[in-house]
Amino acid sequence: MQLDDLPIGQPARITAVDWTLLVPEEAQRLRALGIDNGAKVTLAYRGVFAGRDPLALEIGRMTVALRRIHARAMTVEPA
């Protein structure tokens, strides 16, 4: 399942990231935040406006805002 399909509050592990879908600078920033294969994440919030952007992603003790386009590049499995 893609990260943007994950139910809110469901812990998951990132199993794959298609970095080719992202701009190289954005991919580098996400990796610097620890968002990569094997990372344990939880979807905390989905925006309410058109497109339901942004998504709030909990990773460790951080909460990171992501665009749905970034979340669609990530495959997760529920933990």
Secondary structure as GFF3:
##gff-version 3
##sequence-region A 1 79
A	DSSP	three_ten_helix	3	5	.	.	.	ID=ss1
A	DSSP	beta_strand	11	17	.	.	.	ID=ss2
A	DSSP	three_ten_helix	19	21	.	.	.	ID=ss3
A	DSSP	alpha_helix	24	32	.	.	.	ID=ss4
A	DSSP	beta_strand	40	46	.	.	.	ID=ss5
A	DSSP	three_ten_helix	50	52	.	.	.	ID=ss6
A	DSSP	beta_strand	55	59	.	.	.	ID=ss7
A	DSSP	beta_strand	62	66	.	.	.	ID=ss8
A	DSSP	alpha_helix	68	71	.	.	.	ID=ss9
A	DSSP	beta_strand	74	78	.	.	.	ID=ss10
###
